[in-house]
Amino acid sequence: MPYRDPTRRHEFAPEEIGHTAISPTAAWVLGVLLLATIALPPALDLFSGHAGRTVWARLGNGFGAARSAWRQQGFFAANRALLTAMDSFEDELEASSLLRERLLPPVQEGLTRSLGLGNEQAYVGRDGWLFYRPDIDHVTGKGFLRPRILDARRRGGEATESPSHPDPIPALLRFHDDLARRGIVLVLAPAPVKPMLEPQHFSRRYSGNEGPLHNPSWTEFRRRVDAAGIALVDLAGPIAVRQRELGEPLYLASDTHWTPAGVEIAAETIAERLQDGVSFRLPALGGFAQRRVQVSGRGDIAVMLKLPEGSELFPRQSVIARPVVLPDGGYWQPDPHAEVLLLGDSFSNIYSDPGLGWGSGAGLAERLAYHLQRPVDRIARNAGGAYATREELARQLRTDPRRLDHVKVVVYEFAARELSSGDWQEIVPPARPAG
């Protein structure tokens, strides 16, 4: 072969590609194999027993909804209904896929064990730690209040979704003003996400002594909130200080949430702020006690990896929780007549909702009641922290206009990642009844 200058590869490439020899038979065989590889998996799923029937039924229902929308609301409504049906069809097909069910878990375990690979939701960190991708994106991403970022998020929603409301400031101002008209104080308590306080378990660049890592817009967010007169409790600072003092992690290794000790610090910090800044009508009751219980669970990020049943790649973790006991000896329950109302997400619920796998009776509302020694009411939803609890409160007010008559302060807890990725809808509550 004659010498060819490697710096002129682009000149020789067309000639060499043009003279690549492949027989017609080989071309047909390769083409058929490629088409079979593409077509066979969805064909098996579409025409396999109950799963296939469910998928086709979902698509048929979607077409029916699109026809109904066409008759009642016109072309654009029908288009949205059809797109929704197609998305649902794809989701159902993926969820019921036999190949996905059989092949994905062992392949994922092999890739995670040998190469440290996660998936679209979970990142594999160091020393057996896992991280939730939106948490990493919040810390490492651009400022969530930058105009270009807000505009991009407004334009980036799916055609089947309502327009996104990426800016948290208008929604929080509206919520603050609505509560203030009822004589209620709003206190914001963003829950710091794991990479803000445990970056050393994700990257060797960190030692764990750097202090909380914040999104670039955090300072501007605090400034705007403070200028509007909205109280904000910065939980990240106290948790970082206590973490250094204790010398132990305050977040679960394979879960998105904090340990019971992290919840304790958050509850103490919020309680101190309320005791200093809120004039309660009623004195503290006292008599709230606690018990010490060991709980164990498999982290939600480990579940996201979809590893094989029984995999010990990320074993269960045990922690000590402290459920709260009422003066009558029963476990804590939300009190609808309390002067404190906590709105929270899964960070509030992690040791309250047994469905999350970490026990009950020791969540943020319970621990806040213990430190205040007074009743606390709670509205908590495990997802949609940017709007779900505000939406639920508005719904309850429509049912019971006197729902907030006893409340002096609303503590609004939401995961800090919601500032970067949440849908901050402005929720319009019903007007306060006269009298």
C-alpha positions in Angstrom: 0.0 0.0 0.0 1.5 3.4 -0.9 2.3 5.8 1.8 -0.5 8.3 2.6 0.1 11.4 4.6 -2.1 10.9 7.8 -2.7 14.7 7.9 -4.7 14.3 4.7 -7.0 11.6 5.8 -10.1 13.6 4.8 -9.0 13.6 1.2 -8.6 9.8 1.0 -11.7 8.8 3.0 -14.2 9.2 0.1 -12.0 7.1 -2.2 -11.6 4.3 0.4 -15.3 4.3 1.4 -16.4 4.2 -2.2 -14.4 1.1 -2.8 -15.6 -0.8 0.3 -16.6 -4.3 -1.0 -19.7 -6.0 0.4 -21.7 -8.7 -1.4 -25.4 -8.3 -2.1 -26.1 -11.3 0.1 -24.3 -9.9 3.0 -26.0 -6.6 2.6 -29.4 -8.2 2.6 -28.6 -10.3 5.7 -27.3 -7.3 7.6 -30.3 -5.3 6.6 -32.7 -7.9 7.7 -30.9 -8.4 11.0 -31.0 -4.7 11.7 -34.7 -4.4 10.9 -35.4 -7.5 13.1 -33.4 -6.1 15.9 -35.5 -2.8 15.7 -38.9 -4.4 15.2 -38.8 -7.6 17.2 -38.8 -6.2 20.8 -41.8 -3.9 20.4 -43.7 -6.6 18.4 -43.2 -9.1 21.2 -44.5 -6.6 23.7 -47.5 -5.4 21.5 -48.8 -8.9 20.8 -47.9 -10.8 24.1 -51.0 -11.6 26.2 -52.3 -9.3 28.9 -49.6 -6.7 28.5 -50.3 -6.3 24.8 -54.0 -6.0 25.3 -53.5 -3.3 28.0 -51.3 -1.3 25.7 -53.7 -1.4 22.8 -56.6 -0.6 25.1 -54.8 2.5 26.3 -54.1 3.6 22.7 -57.8 3.0 21.8 -59.0 5.0 24.7 -56.7 7.8 23.7 -58.1 7.9 20.1 -61.6 8.0 21.6 -60.6 10.9 23.8 -59.1 12.7 20.8 -62.4 12.3 18.8 -64.4 13.6 21.7 -62.1 16.6 22.1 -62.4 17.3 18.4 -66.2 17.5 18.6 -66.3 19.6 21.7 -63.3 21.9 21.6 -61.8 21.7 18.1 -58.5 20.8 16.5 -56.0 22.0 19.1 -57.7 20.2 21.9 -57.9 17.0 19.8 -54.2 17.4 19.0 -53.3 17.6 22.7 -55.4 14.6 23.5 -53.8 12.6 20.8 -50.3 13.5 21.9 -51.2 12.6 25.5 -52.5 9.2 24.2 -49.3 8.6 22.3 -47.2 9.4 25.3 -49.3 7.1 27.5 -49.0 4.4 24.8 -45.2 4.7 24.9 -45.1 4.7 28.7 -47.3 1.6 28.9 -45.3 -0.2 26.3 -42.1 0.5 28.1 -43.5 -0.4 31.5 -44.9 -3.7 30.3 -41.9 -4.7 28.1 -40.9 -8.3 28.7 -37.4 -7.8 27.4 -36.9 -4.7 29.6 -38.2 -6.7 32.6 -35.9 -9.7 32.0 -32.8 -8.0 30.6 -32.5 -4.6 32.2 -32.0 -5.6 35.9 -29.0 -8.0 35.3 -27.5 -5.7 32.7 -27.8 -2.7 35.0 -26.2 -4.6 37.9 -23.3 -5.6 35.7 -22.7 -2.1 34.4 -23.0 -0.6 37.8 -20.8 -3.1 39.5 -18.0 -3.2 36.9 -18.1 0.4 35.5 -20.0 2.4 38.1 -22.7 3.4 35.6 -26.1 4.6 36.8 -29.0 5.5 34.6 -31.0 8.6 33.6 -32.2 9.1 37.2 -29.4 7.8 39.4 -25.7 8.7 39.5 -23.2 6.3 41.2 -21.0 8.1 43.6 -18.1 7.0 45.7 -18.0 4.4 48.6 -21.4 3.0 47.8 -23.2 6.3 47.6 -25.9 7.2 45.1 -27.2 10.6 43.9 -30.4 11.7 42.3 -29.7 13.4 39.0 -32.0 16.5 39.5 -30.1 17.1 42.8 -26.8 17.1 41.0 -28.2 19.3 38.2 -29.5 21.8 40.7 -26.1 22.2 42.3 -23.9 22.1 39.1 -26.4 23.9 36.8 -26.6 27.5 35.9 -28.5 30.0 38.0 -32.2 29.2 38.1 -33.1 32.9 38.1 -31.1 33.8 35.1 -33.5 35.2 32.4 -32.1 33.0 29.7 -32.6 29.9 31.9 -36.1 30.9 32.8 -37.0 31.5 29.1 -35.6 28.2 28.1 -37.6 26.4 30.7 -40.8 28.1 29.7 -40.2 27.0 26.1 -39.0 23.6 27.0 -42.2 21.9 28.2 -43.8 19.0 26.3 -46.7 19.9 24.0 -49.0 17.8 26.2 -48.1 19.8 29.3 -49.3 23.1 30.7 -46.9 26.0 30.2 -44.1 25.7 32.8 -43.8 28.3 35.5 -40.1 28.2 36.3 -39.7 31.4 38.4 -40.5 30.7 42.1 -40.6 34.4 43.1 -44.1 35.3 41.7 -45.7 32.2 43.2 -44.1 32.8 46.6 -45.0 36.4 46.7 -48.6 35.5 45.9 -48.7 32.9 48.6 -47.2 35.3 51.1 -49.7 38.0 50.3 -52.7 35.7 50.4 -51.6 34.4 53.9 -50.8 37.9 55.1 -54.4 39.0 54.4 -55.5 36.3 56.8 -53.0 37.4 59.4 -50.7 34.4 58.8 -46.9 34.4 58.7 -45.2 32.5 55.9 -41.9 30.8 56.6 -39.9 29.2 53.8 -37.7 26.2 54.6 -36.0 24.8 51.5 -34.6 21.4 52.3 -31.0 21.1 51.1 -30.4 18.2 48.7 -27.7 15.6 49.2 -25.0 16.9 46.9 -25.1 20.3 48.6 -23.8 18.8 51.8 -22.2 15.4 50.8 -20.2 16.3 47.7 -17.2 14.4 48.9 -19.2 11.2 48.3 -19.6 12.1 44.6 -16.3 13.7 43.6 -12.8 13.5 44.9 -12.5 17.3 44.4 -14.3 17.8 47.7 -13.3 17.0 51.3 -16.7 17.6 53.0 -15.4 20.7 54.8 -16.3 23.3 52.1 -19.7 24.2 53.5 -23.0 23.9 51.6 -22.8 24.1 47.8 -25.5 26.3 46.4 -26.9 27.0 42.9 -25.5 30.3 41.6 -28.9 32.0 41.9 -29.3 31.1 45.6 -28.0 34.5 46.9 -30.2 36.4 44.5 -33.2 34.3 45.5 -32.6 35.1 49.2 -32.2 38.8 48.4 -35.5 38.9 46.6 -37.3 36.9 49.2 -36.0 39.1 52.0 -36.9 42.3 50.1 -40.5 41.0 49.9 -40.6 40.5 53.6 -40.9 36.7 53.4 -39.2 34.8 56.2 -36.7 32.1 55.1 -34.9 29.5 57.2 -31.6 28.5 55.7 -31.3 24.9 56.8 -28.1 24.1 54.9 -25.9 26.1 57.1 -26.9 24.6 60.5 -26.8 21.1 59.0 -23.3 21.6 57.6 -22.1 22.9 61.0 -23.6 20.0 62.9 -22.2 17.5 60.3 -18.7 18.7 61.0 -19.3 18.5 64.7 -20.7 15.0 64.6 -18.3 13.8 62.0 -20.9 11.6 60.3 -23.1 11.9 57.2 -26.5 13.4 57.7 -27.9 12.0 54.4 -28.8 8.4 53.5 -26.2 6.7 51.3 -28.6 5.3 48.7 -31.6 7.6 49.2 -32.3 11.2 48.2 -33.2 12.2 51.8 -31.6 13.1 55.1 -31.1 10.9 58.1 -33.2 11.3 61.2 -30.4 13.4 62.6 -30.7 15.7 59.6 -34.5 16.0 60.2 -33.7 16.8 63.9 -31.5 19.7 63.0 -34.0 21.0 60.5 -36.8 20.8 63.2 -34.7 22.5 65.8 -33.7 25.3 63.5 -37.3 26.0 62.3 -38.6 25.8 65.9 -36.1 28.4 67.1 -37.1 30.7 64.2 -40.8 30.3 65.1 -40.3 30.8 68.8 -38.4 34.1 68.1 -40.6 35.4 65.4 -44.2 34.3 65.9 -46.7 35.5 68.5 -48.7 32.4 69.3 -52.2 32.9 70.9 -51.9 29.7 73.0 -49.1 28.7 75.4 -47.1 25.6 74.7 -48.8 22.4 76.0 -45.7 20.4 76.9 -45.8 16.7 77.5 -44.6 15.7 74.0 -42.2 12.8 74.4 -40.1 10.6 72.1 -39.1 7.0 71.7 -36.0 5.6 70.1 -36.6 3.1 67.3 -34.2 1.5 64.8 -35.5 1.5 61.2 -34.0 0.3 58.0 -34.8 0.8 54.4 -33.6 0.4 50.8 -32.9 3.8 49.3 -35.2 5.2 46.7 -32.2 5.9 44.3 -31.2 2.2 44.6 -34.8 1.4 43.6 -34.5 3.8 40.6 -31.6 1.7 39.3 -34.0 -1.2 38.8 -31.5 -3.8 40.0 -32.4 -7.5 40.2 -34.7 -8.6 43.1 -32.5 -9.4 46.1 -29.4 -7.5 44.8 -27.1 -6.6 47.6 -25.1 -4.1 45.5 -26.6 -1.3 47.6 -27.7 -3.0 50.9 -30.3 -1.7 53.3 -29.3 1.0 55.7 -30.2 1.1 59.4 -30.8 4.4 61.3 -32.2 5.5 64.6 -35.5 7.4 64.4 -37.3 9.1 67.3 -41.1 8.9 66.9 -43.0 11.5 68.9 -45.5 10.5 71.5 -48.5 12.7 72.6 -49.2 13.5 76.2 -52.0 10.9 76.2 -49.5 8.2 75.2 -50.5 7.9 71.6 -48.3 8.6 68.6 -48.4 12.1 67.1 -51.2 13.0 64.8 -51.8 16.2 62.8 -54.0 18.6 64.7 -56.4 20.6 62.5 -56.7 23.2 65.3 -53.0 23.8 65.6 -51.5 27.3 65.1 -48.6 25.8 63.1 -49.3 24.3 59.6 -46.4 22.5 57.9 -46.6 22.2 54.1 -44.0 19.6 53.0 -42.8 17.1 50.5 -41.0 13.7 50.9 -38.3 15.4 53.0 -41.0 16.0 55.6 -42.6 12.6 55.0 -39.5 10.3 54.9 -39.9 9.1 58.5 -43.7 9.7 58.6 -45.1 7.9 55.6 -44.5 4.1 55.9 -44.9 3.8 52.1 -41.4 5.4 51.8 -39.9 2.5 53.7 -38.4 4.3 56.7 -41.0 3.9 59.4 -43.5 6.5 60.7 -44.0 9.0 63.5 -40.6 10.7 63.3 -40.9 13.1 60.3 -40.4 16.8 60.2 -43.9 17.7 61.5 -43.5 15.3 64.4 -40.1 16.6 65.4 -41.2 20.2 65.0 -44.1 19.5 67.4 -41.7 18.0 69.8 -39.3 21.0 69.8 -42.2 23.5 70.0 -44.0 21.4 72.6 -47.3 22.4 70.8 -49.6 20.9 68.2 -48.7 21.0 64.5 -50.9 20.5 61.5 -49.6 19.0 58.3 -50.3 18.9 54.5 -47.6 16.8 52.8 -47.2 15.4 49.3 -44.2 13.3 48.3 -43.8 14.9 44.9 -44.5 18.3 43.3 -43.1 20.3 46.2 -43.2 23.5 44.1 -47.0 23.5 43.9 -48.7 20.3 45.2 -49.2 21.3 48.9 -50.3 24.9 48.0 -52.8 23.4 45.5 -54.1 21.0 48.2 -54.4 23.8 50.7 -56.5 25.8 48.2 -58.7 22.8 47.6 -59.3 22.3 51.3 -60.1 26.0 51.6 -62.8 25.6 48.9 -64.3 22.8 50.9 -63.9 24.5 54.3 -63.4 28.3 54.1 -62.5 28.3 57.8 -59.6 25.9 57.3 -57.0 28.4 58.3 -58.8 30.2 61.1 -56.6 28.7 63.8 -53.3 29.1 61.9 -50.7 31.7 62.9 -47.8 30.5 60.8 -47.4 28.3 57.7 -44.0 26.6 57.3 -43.4 25.8 53.6 -40.8 23.0 53.2 -39.8 22.0 49.7 -36.7 20.3 48.3 -34.1 22.9 47.1 -34.0 21.3 43.7 -37.5 22.6 43.1 -36.1 26.0 42.7 -34.3 24.8 39.5 -36.8 22.2 38.2 -40.2 22.8 39.9 -43.4 24.1 38.2 -44.1 27.2 40.3 -47.7 27.7 39.5 -49.5 30.6 41.1 -52.4 29.0 43.1 -55.4 31.2 43.6 -57.1 30.4 46.9 -60.7 31.3 47.6 -61.2 34.7 49.4 -61.4 34.7 53.1 -65.0 34.7 54.3 -66.3 37.8 56.0 -66.9 37.9 59.7 
